[in-house]
Amino acid sequence: MQDSFIKLSQFLKLNDLVQSGGEAKHLIQDGHVCVNDEVELRRGRKLHVGDRVTFAGQTYDVKAIPSP
């Protein structure tokens, strides 16, 4: 059974926190996004249910992984 995940850049786009993948890439690489209270610089970081993403002063919980 394969573990379900979503990439950090996809999470930001799906939650309307950024307009494009390019914007997500730059914000992540510039250190503006934290995962589980640690700065994350990898846009391909795999998020799992229970992870917490902090961006622009707001924290978002990963509650469900969308089906492909």
PDB file of N, CA, C and O in Angstrom, chain B, residues numbered from 101:
ATOM      1  N   MET B 101       0.854  -1.184   0.000  1.00  0.00           N
ATOM      2  CA  MET B 101       0.000   0.000   0.000  1.00  0.00           C
ATOM      3  C   MET B 101       0.896   1.241   0.000  1.00  0.00           C
ATOM      4  O   MET B 101       1.826   1.356   0.798  1.00  0.00           O
ATOM      5  N   GLN B 102       0.599   2.147  -0.895  1.00  0.00           N
ATOM      6  CA  GLN B 102       1.413   3.351  -1.031  1.00  0.00           C
ATOM      7  C   GLN B 102       0.908   4.431  -0.078  1.00  0.00           C
ATOM      8  O   GLN B 102      -0.297   4.614   0.089  1.00  0.00           O
ATOM      9  N   ASP B 103       1.848   5.142   0.543  1.00  0.00           N
ATOM     10  CA  ASP B 103       1.512   6.211   1.469  1.00  0.00           C
ATOM     11  C   ASP B 103       0.949   7.405   0.694  1.00  0.00           C
ATOM     12  O   ASP B 103       1.481   7.756  -0.359  1.00  0.00           O
ATOM     13  N   SER B 104      -0.115   8.031   1.196  1.00  0.00           N
ATOM     14  CA  SER B 104      -0.706   9.187   0.537  1.00  0.00           C
ATOM     15  C   SER B 104       0.023  10.451   0.968  1.00  0.00           C
ATOM     16  O   SER B 104       0.340  10.632   2.144  1.00  0.00           O
ATOM     17  N   PHE B 105       0.286  11.325  -0.005  1.00  0.00           N
ATOM     18  CA  PHE B 105       0.953  12.585   0.287  1.00  0.00           C
ATOM     19  C   PHE B 105       0.573  13.607  -0.767  1.00  0.00           C
ATOM     20  O   PHE B 105       0.003  13.271  -1.804  1.00  0.00           O
ATOM     21  N   ILE B 106       0.899  14.865  -0.483  1.00  0.00           N
ATOM     22  CA  ILE B 106       0.768  15.950  -1.446  1.00  0.00           C
ATOM     23  C   ILE B 106       2.047  16.773  -1.334  1.00  0.00           C
ATOM     24  O   ILE B 106       2.576  16.953  -0.237  1.00  0.00           O
ATOM     25  N   LYS B 107       2.538  17.265  -2.448  1.00  0.00           N
ATOM     26  CA  LYS B 107       3.744  18.088  -2.413  1.00  0.00           C
ATOM     27  C   LYS B 107       3.394  19.473  -1.883  1.00  0.00           C
ATOM     28  O   LYS B 107       2.283  19.968  -2.068  1.00  0.00           O
ATOM     29  N   LEU B 108       4.365  20.079  -1.224  1.00  0.00           N
ATOM     30  CA  LEU B 108       4.154  21.387  -0.600  1.00  0.00           C
ATOM     31  C   LEU B 108       3.661  22.426  -1.595  1.00  0.00           C
ATOM     32  O   LEU B 108       2.723  23.165  -1.295  1.00  0.00           O
ATOM     33  N   SER B 109       4.273  22.499  -2.772  1.00  0.00           N
ATOM     34  CA  SER B 109       3.845  23.500  -3.756  1.00  0.00           C
ATOM     35  C   SER B 109       2.405  23.257  -4.197  1.00  0.00           C
ATOM     36  O   SER B 109       1.661  24.211  -4.424  1.00  0.00           O
ATOM     37  N   GLN B 110       2.004  21.991  -4.321  1.00  0.00           N
ATOM     38  CA  GLN B 110       0.626  21.660  -4.694  1.00  0.00           C
ATOM     39  C   GLN B 110      -0.339  22.067  -3.585  1.00  0.00           C
ATOM     40  O   GLN B 110      -1.429  22.573  -3.854  1.00  0.00           O
ATOM     41  N   PHE B 111       0.064  21.844  -2.348  1.00  0.00           N
ATOM     42  CA  PHE B 111      -0.771  22.227  -1.202  1.00  0.00           C
ATOM     43  C   PHE B 111      -1.051  23.726  -1.213  1.00  0.00           C
ATOM     44  O   PHE B 111      -2.184  24.158  -1.003  1.00  0.00           O
ATOM     45  N   LEU B 112      -0.006  24.512  -1.459  1.00  0.00           N
ATOM     46  CA  LEU B 112      -0.183  25.972  -1.489  1.00  0.00           C
ATOM     47  C   LEU B 112      -1.133  26.390  -2.604  1.00  0.00           C
ATOM     48  O   LEU B 112      -1.971  27.270  -2.410  1.00  0.00           O
ATOM     49  N   LYS B 113      -1.007  25.765  -3.766  1.00  0.00           N
ATOM     50  CA  LYS B 113      -1.888  26.101  -4.897  1.00  0.00           C
ATOM     51  C   LYS B 113      -3.320  25.658  -4.635  1.00  0.00           C
ATOM     52  O   LYS B 113      -4.251  26.429  -4.868  1.00  0.00           O
ATOM     53  N   LEU B 114      -3.516  24.439  -4.158  1.00  0.00           N
ATOM     54  CA  LEU B 114      -4.863  23.922  -3.929  1.00  0.00           C
ATOM     55  C   LEU B 114      -5.628  24.698  -2.865  1.00  0.00           C
ATOM     56  O   LEU B 114      -6.858  24.743  -2.881  1.00  0.00           O
ATOM     57  N   ASN B 115      -4.900  25.302  -1.951  1.00  0.00           N
ATOM     58  CA  ASN B 115      -5.539  26.081  -0.895  1.00  0.00           C
ATOM     59  C   ASN B 115      -5.588  27.570  -1.219  1.00  0.00           C
ATOM     60  O   ASN B 115      -5.871  28.394  -0.349  1.00  0.00           O
ATOM     61  N   ASP B 116      -5.310  27.911  -2.483  1.00  0.00           N
ATOM     62  CA  ASP B 116      -5.378  29.296  -2.967  1.00  0.00           C
ATOM     63  C   ASP B 116      -4.486  30.249  -2.174  1.00  0.00           C
ATOM     64  O   ASP B 116      -4.831  31.413  -1.971  1.00  0.00           O
ATOM     65  N   LEU B 117      -3.333  29.740  -1.728  1.00  0.00           N
ATOM     66  CA  LEU B 117      -2.385  30.583  -1.008  1.00  0.00           C
ATOM     67  C   LEU B 117      -1.399  31.245  -1.965  1.00  0.00           C
ATOM     68  O   LEU B 117      -0.763  32.239  -1.616  1.00  0.00           O
ATOM     69  N   VAL B 118      -1.273  30.693  -3.169  1.00  0.00           N
ATOM     70  CA  VAL B 118      -0.439  31.262  -4.229  1.00  0.00           C
ATOM     71  C   VAL B 118      -1.205  31.155  -5.538  1.00  0.00           C
ATOM     72  O   VAL B 118      -2.148  30.372  -5.653  1.00  0.00           O
ATOM     73  N   GLN B 119      -0.798  31.945  -6.520  1.00  0.00           N
ATOM     74  CA  GLN B 119      -1.467  31.950  -7.815  1.00  0.00           C
ATOM     75  C   GLN B 119      -0.908  30.910  -8.782  1.00  0.00           C
ATOM     76  O   GLN B 119      -1.613  30.440  -9.675  1.00  0.00           O
ATOM     77  N   SER B 120       0.371  30.553  -8.596  1.00  0.00           N
ATOM     78  CA  SER B 120       0.997  29.641  -9.565  1.00  0.00           C
ATOM     79  C   SER B 120       2.088  28.810  -8.893  1.00  0.00           C
ATOM     80  O   SER B 120       2.515  29.087  -7.772  1.00  0.00           O
ATOM     81  N   GLY B 121       2.516  27.788  -9.614  1.00  0.00           N
ATOM     82  CA  GLY B 121       3.615  26.970  -9.133  1.00  0.00           C
ATOM     83  C   GLY B 121       4.905  27.764  -9.032  1.00  0.00           C
ATOM     84  O   GLY B 121       5.711  27.534  -8.131  1.00  0.00           O
ATOM     85  N   GLY B 122       5.103  28.698  -9.952  1.00  0.00           N
ATOM     86  CA  GLY B 122       6.291  29.541  -9.926  1.00  0.00           C
ATOM     87  C   GLY B 122       6.335  30.414  -8.690  1.00  0.00           C
ATOM     88  O   GLY B 122       7.387  30.585  -8.074  1.00  0.00           O
ATOM     89  N   GLU B 123       5.188  30.966  -8.329  1.00  0.00           N
ATOM     90  CA  GLU B 123       5.117  31.787  -7.121  1.00  0.00           C
ATOM     91  C   GLU B 123       5.411  30.930  -5.895  1.00  0.00           C
ATOM     92  O   GLU B 123       6.145  31.352  -5.002  1.00  0.00           O
ATOM     93  N   ALA B 124       4.843  29.734  -5.851  1.00  0.00           N
ATOM     94  CA  ALA B 124       5.094  28.817  -4.740  1.00  0.00           C
ATOM     95  C   ALA B 124       6.578  28.496  -4.639  1.00  0.00           C
ATOM     96  O   ALA B 124       7.149  28.517  -3.549  1.00  0.00           O
ATOM     97  N   LYS B 125       7.196  28.201  -5.766  1.00  0.00           N
ATOM     98  CA  LYS B 125       8.618  27.861  -5.801  1.00  0.00           C
ATOM     99  C   LYS B 125       9.464  28.968  -5.173  1.00  0.00           C
ATOM    100  O   LYS B 125      10.314  28.698  -4.325  1.00  0.00           O
ATOM    101  N   HIS B 126       9.232  30.201  -5.589  1.00  0.00           N
ATOM    102  CA  HIS B 126      10.029  31.318  -5.086  1.00  0.00           C
ATOM    103  C   HIS B 126       9.792  31.570  -3.592  1.00  0.00           C
ATOM    104  O   HIS B 126      10.740  31.819  -2.847  1.00  0.00           O
ATOM    105  N   LEU B 127       8.541  31.507  -3.161  1.00  0.00           N
ATOM    106  CA  LEU B 127       8.248  31.743  -1.751  1.00  0.00           C
ATOM    107  C   LEU B 127       8.865  30.662  -0.863  1.00  0.00           C
ATOM    108  O   LEU B 127       9.385  30.951   0.215  1.00  0.00           O
ATOM    109  N   ILE B 128       8.800  29.417  -1.331  1.00  0.00           N
ATOM    110  CA  ILE B 128       9.387  28.314  -0.564  1.00  0.00           C
ATOM    111  C   ILE B 128      10.904  28.463  -0.521  1.00  0.00           C
ATOM    112  O   ILE B 128      11.505  28.392   0.551  1.00  0.00           O
ATOM    113  N   GLN B 129      11.520  28.670  -1.673  1.00  0.00           N
ATOM    114  CA  GLN B 129      12.982  28.770  -1.733  1.00  0.00           C
ATOM    115  C   GLN B 129      13.520  29.979  -0.971  1.00  0.00           C
ATOM    116  O   GLN B 129      14.669  29.971  -0.528  1.00  0.00           O
ATOM    117  N   ASP B 130      12.699  31.016  -0.816  1.00  0.00           N
ATOM    118  CA  ASP B 130      13.116  32.207  -0.073  1.00  0.00           C
ATOM    119  C   ASP B 130      12.845  32.083   1.428  1.00  0.00           C
ATOM    120  O   ASP B 130      13.081  33.029   2.179  1.00  0.00           O
ATOM    121  N   GLY B 131      12.349  30.920   1.869  1.00  0.00           N
ATOM    122  CA  GLY B 131      12.172  30.662   3.292  1.00  0.00           C
ATOM    123  C   GLY B 131      10.916  31.222   3.921  1.00  0.00           C
ATOM    124  O   GLY B 131      10.886  31.460   5.128  1.00  0.00           O
ATOM    125  N   HIS B 132       9.872  31.440   3.127  1.00  0.00           N
ATOM    126  CA  HIS B 132       8.634  32.023   3.646  1.00  0.00           C
ATOM    127  C   HIS B 132       7.612  30.987   4.101  1.00  0.00           C
ATOM    128  O   HIS B 132       6.515  31.349   4.524  1.00  0.00           O
ATOM    129  N   VAL B 133       7.958  29.706   4.020  1.00  0.00           N
ATOM    130  CA  VAL B 133       7.011  28.639   4.357  1.00  0.00           C
ATOM    131  C   VAL B 133       7.646  27.713   5.392  1.00  0.00           C
ATOM    132  O   VAL B 133       8.803  27.314   5.261  1.00  0.00           O
ATOM    133  N   CYS B 134       6.874  27.382   6.417  1.00  0.00           N
ATOM    134  CA  CYS B 134       7.327  26.425   7.431  1.00  0.00           C
ATOM    135  C   CYS B 134       6.436  25.192   7.394  1.00  0.00           C
ATOM    136  O   CYS B 134       5.236  25.281   7.137  1.00  0.00           O
ATOM    137  N   VAL B 135       7.041  24.047   7.653  1.00  0.00           N
ATOM    138  CA  VAL B 135       6.296  22.799   7.808  1.00  0.00           C
ATOM    139  C   VAL B 135       6.642  22.260   9.191  1.00  0.00           C
ATOM    140  O   VAL B 135       7.810  22.057   9.520  1.00  0.00           O
ATOM    141  N   ASN B 136       5.613  22.035   9.986  1.00  0.00           N
ATOM    142  CA  ASN B 136       5.794  21.545  11.357  1.00  0.00           C
ATOM    143  C   ASN B 136       6.788  22.413  12.128  1.00  0.00           C
ATOM    144  O   ASN B 136       7.672  21.912  12.822  1.00  0.00           O
ATOM    145  N   ASP B 137       6.617  23.727  11.987  1.00  0.00           N
ATOM    146  CA  ASP B 137       7.397  24.742  12.721  1.00  0.00           C
ATOM    147  C   ASP B 137       8.865  24.834  12.315  1.00  0.00           C
ATOM    148  O   ASP B 137       9.674  25.393  13.055  1.00  0.00           O
ATOM    149  N   GLU B 138       9.219  24.296  11.155  1.00  0.00           N
ATOM    150  CA  GLU B 138      10.582  24.419  10.648  1.00  0.00           C
ATOM    151  C   GLU B 138      10.542  24.983   9.228  1.00  0.00           C
ATOM    152  O   GLU B 138       9.716  24.569   8.415  1.00  0.00           O
ATOM    153  N   VAL B 139      11.434  25.923   8.933  1.00  0.00           N
ATOM    154  CA  VAL B 139      11.495  26.498   7.592  1.00  0.00           C
ATOM    155  C   VAL B 139      11.769  25.371   6.599  1.00  0.00           C
ATOM    156  O   VAL B 139      12.673  24.558   6.795  1.00  0.00           O
ATOM    157  N   GLU B 140      10.977  25.338   5.536  1.00  0.00           N
ATOM    158  CA  GLU B 140      11.119  24.306   4.499  1.00  0.00           C
ATOM    159  C   GLU B 140      11.507  24.967   3.189  1.00  0.00           C
ATOM    160  O   GLU B 140      10.818  25.875   2.723  1.00  0.00           O
ATOM    161  N   LEU B 141      12.589  24.528   2.599  1.00  0.00           N
ATOM    162  CA  LEU B 141      13.092  25.118   1.351  1.00  0.00           C
ATOM    163  C   LEU B 141      12.863  24.231   0.138  1.00  0.00           C
ATOM    164  O   LEU B 141      13.238  24.604  -0.974  1.00  0.00           O
ATOM    165  N   ARG B 142      12.253  23.063   0.328  1.00  0.00           N
ATOM    166  CA  ARG B 142      12.016  22.128  -0.780  1.00  0.00           C
ATOM    167  C   ARG B 142      10.551  22.182  -1.199  1.00  0.00           C
ATOM    168  O   ARG B 142       9.664  21.851  -0.412  1.00  0.00           O
ATOM    169  N   ARG B 143      10.299  22.596  -2.433  1.00  0.00           N
ATOM    170  CA  ARG B 143       8.903  22.682  -2.884  1.00  0.00           C
ATOM    171  C   ARG B 143       8.297  21.304  -3.085  1.00  0.00           C
ATOM    172  O   ARG B 143       7.075  21.158  -3.091  1.00  0.00           O
ATOM    173  N   GLY B 144       9.138  20.295  -3.249  1.00  0.00           N
ATOM    174  CA  GLY B 144       8.658  18.927  -3.419  1.00  0.00           C
ATOM    175  C   GLY B 144       8.488  18.181  -2.112  1.00  0.00           C
ATOM    176  O   GLY B 144       8.236  16.976  -2.117  1.00  0.00           O
ATOM    177  N   ARG B 145       8.621  18.876  -0.989  1.00  0.00           N
ATOM    178  CA  ARG B 145       8.452  18.244   0.328  1.00  0.00           C
ATOM    179  C   ARG B 145       7.110  17.529   0.359  1.00  0.00           C
ATOM    180  O   ARG B 145       6.082  18.120   0.028  1.00  0.00           O
ATOM    181  N   LYS B 146       7.113  16.274   0.750  1.00  0.00           N
ATOM    182  CA  LYS B 146       5.882  15.489   0.824  1.00  0.00           C
ATOM    183  C   LYS B 146       5.180  15.781   2.145  1.00  0.00           C
ATOM    184  O   LYS B 146       5.759  15.640   3.222  1.00  0.00           O
ATOM    185  N   LEU B 147       3.924  16.189   2.034  1.00  0.00           N
ATOM    186  CA  LEU B 147       3.101  16.451   3.210  1.00  0.00           C
ATOM    187  C   LEU B 147       2.151  15.282   3.420  1.00  0.00           C
ATOM    188  O   LEU B 147       1.626  14.704   2.468  1.00  0.00           O
ATOM    189  N   HIS B 148       1.947  14.953   4.671  1.00  0.00           N
ATOM    190  CA  HIS B 148       1.048  13.868   5.041  1.00  0.00           C
ATOM    191  C   HIS B 148      -0.016  14.414   5.984  1.00  0.00           C
ATOM    192  O   HIS B 148       0.163  15.475   6.581  1.00  0.00           O
ATOM    193  N   VAL B 149      -1.125  13.688   6.116  1.00  0.00           N
ATOM    194  CA  VAL B 149      -2.171  14.095   7.043  1.00  0.00           C
ATOM    195  C   VAL B 149      -1.552  14.295   8.421  1.00  0.00           C
ATOM    196  O   VAL B 149      -0.812  13.440   8.908  1.00  0.00           O
ATOM    197  N   GLY B 150      -1.857  15.423   9.042  1.00  0.00           N
ATOM    198  CA  GLY B 150      -1.323  15.758  10.360  1.00  0.00           C
ATOM    199  C   GLY B 150      -0.196  16.774  10.310  1.00  0.00           C
ATOM    200  O   GLY B 150       0.131  17.380  11.331  1.00  0.00           O
ATOM    201  N   ASP B 151       0.412  16.976   9.132  1.00  0.00           N
ATOM    202  CA  ASP B 151       1.440  18.011   9.005  1.00  0.00           C
ATOM    203  C   ASP B 151       0.785  19.378   9.117  1.00  0.00           C
ATOM    204  O   ASP B 151      -0.407  19.534   8.855  1.00  0.00           O
ATOM    205  N   ARG B 152       1.585  20.370   9.514  1.00  0.00           N
ATOM    206  CA  ARG B 152       1.105  21.746   9.652  1.00  0.00           C
ATOM    207  C   ARG B 152       1.971  22.654   8.791  1.00  0.00           C
ATOM    208  O   ARG B 152       3.198  22.619   8.880  1.00  0.00           O
ATOM    209  N   VAL B 153       1.332  23.462   7.963  1.00  0.00           N
ATOM    210  CA  VAL B 153       2.027  24.390   7.072  1.00  0.00           C
ATOM    211  C   VAL B 153       1.734  25.806   7.547  1.00  0.00           C
ATOM    212  O   VAL B 153       0.576  26.181   7.731  1.00  0.00           O
ATOM    213  N   THR B 154       2.795  26.593   7.744  1.00  0.00           N
ATOM    214  CA  THR B 154       2.630  27.991   8.144  1.00  0.00           C
ATOM    215  C   THR B 154       3.133  28.877   7.025  1.00  0.00           C
ATOM    216  O   THR B 154       4.253  28.727   6.536  1.00  0.00           O
ATOM    217  N   PHE B 155       2.267  29.814   6.629  1.00  0.00           N
ATOM    218  CA  PHE B 155       2.573  30.732   5.527  1.00  0.00           C
ATOM    219  C   PHE B 155       1.834  32.033   5.775  1.00  0.00           C
ATOM    220  O   PHE B 155       0.650  32.024   6.115  1.00  0.00           O
ATOM    221  N   ALA B 156       2.521  33.149   5.606  1.00  0.00           N
ATOM    222  CA  ALA B 156       1.927  34.488   5.745  1.00  0.00           C
ATOM    223  C   ALA B 156       1.200  34.656   7.081  1.00  0.00           C
ATOM    224  O   ALA B 156       0.123  35.251   7.142  1.00  0.00           O
ATOM    225  N   GLY B 157       1.800  34.126   8.149  1.00  0.00           N
ATOM    226  CA  GLY B 157       1.232  34.313   9.481  1.00  0.00           C
ATOM    227  C   GLY B 157       0.067  33.411   9.825  1.00  0.00           C
ATOM    228  O   GLY B 157      -0.509  33.544  10.904  1.00  0.00           O
ATOM    229  N   GLN B 158      -0.297  32.499   8.942  1.00  0.00           N
ATOM    230  CA  GLN B 158      -1.405  31.581   9.176  1.00  0.00           C
ATOM    231  C   GLN B 158      -0.889  30.143   9.155  1.00  0.00           C
ATOM    232  O   GLN B 158       0.039  29.818   8.415  1.00  0.00           O
ATOM    233  N   THR B 159      -1.498  29.287   9.975  1.00  0.00           N
ATOM    234  CA  THR B 159      -1.125  27.879   9.997  1.00  0.00           C
ATOM    235  C   THR B 159      -2.288  27.052   9.475  1.00  0.00           C
ATOM    236  O   THR B 159      -3.443  27.262   9.846  1.00  0.00           O
ATOM    237  N   TYR B 160      -1.953  26.108   8.603  1.00  0.00           N
ATOM    238  CA  TYR B 160      -2.943  25.246   7.959  1.00  0.00           C
ATOM    239  C   TYR B 160      -2.598  23.795   8.263  1.00  0.00           C
ATOM    240  O   TYR B 160      -1.443  23.388   8.142  1.00  0.00           O
ATOM    241  N   ASP B 161      -3.600  23.017   8.656  1.00  0.00           N
ATOM    242  CA  ASP B 161      -3.410  21.602   8.923  1.00  0.00           C
ATOM    243  C   ASP B 161      -3.693  20.809   7.653  1.00  0.00           C
ATOM    244  O   ASP B 161      -4.646  21.098   6.929  1.00  0.00           O
ATOM    245  N   VAL B 162      -2.866  19.816   7.389  1.00  0.00           N
ATOM    246  CA  VAL B 162      -3.132  18.891   6.287  1.00  0.00           C
ATOM    247  C   VAL B 162      -4.117  17.867   6.839  1.00  0.00           C
ATOM    248  O   VAL B 162      -3.761  17.029   7.666  1.00  0.00           O
ATOM    249  N   LYS B 163      -5.365  17.948   6.370  1.00  0.00           N
ATOM    250  CA  LYS B 163      -6.420  17.093   6.920  1.00  0.00           C
ATOM    251  C   LYS B 163      -6.790  15.945   6.000  1.00  0.00           C
ATOM    252  O   LYS B 163      -7.238  14.897   6.467  1.00  0.00           O
ATOM    253  N   ALA B 164      -6.610  16.126   4.703  1.00  0.00           N
ATOM    254  CA  ALA B 164      -6.943  15.085   3.749  1.00  0.00           C
ATOM    255  C   ALA B 164      -6.060  15.252   2.522  1.00  0.00           C
ATOM    256  O   ALA B 164      -5.651  16.360   2.177  1.00  0.00           O
ATOM    257  N   ILE B 165      -5.781  14.147   1.880  1.00  0.00           N
ATOM    258  CA  ILE B 165      -4.973  14.163   0.660  1.00  0.00           C
ATOM    259  C   ILE B 165      -5.929  13.939  -0.509  1.00  0.00           C
ATOM    260  O   ILE B 165      -6.634  12.930  -0.535  1.00  0.00           O
ATOM    261  N   PRO B 166      -5.969  14.869  -1.490  1.00  0.00           N
ATOM    262  CA  PRO B 166      -6.875  14.690  -2.626  1.00  0.00           C
ATOM    263  C   PRO B 166      -6.461  13.493  -3.470  1.00  0.00           C
ATOM    264  O   PRO B 166      -5.274  13.198  -3.612  1.00  0.00           O
ATOM    265  N   SER B 167      -7.437  12.820  -4.017  1.00  0.00           N
ATOM    266  CA  SER B 167      -7.168  11.683  -4.906  1.00  0.00           C
ATOM    267  C   SER B 167      -6.658  12.188  -6.248  1.00  0.00           C
ATOM    268  O   SER B 167      -7.080  13.250  -6.706  1.00  0.00           O
ATOM    269  N   PRO B 168      -5.753  11.440  -6.891  1.00  0.00           N
ATOM    270  CA  PRO B 168      -5.230  11.881  -8.187  1.00  0.00           C
ATOM    271  C   PRO B 168      -6.284  11.878  -9.270  1.00  0.00           C
ATOM    272  O   PRO B 168      -5.994  12.225 -10.415  1.00  0.00           O
TER     273      PRO B 168
END
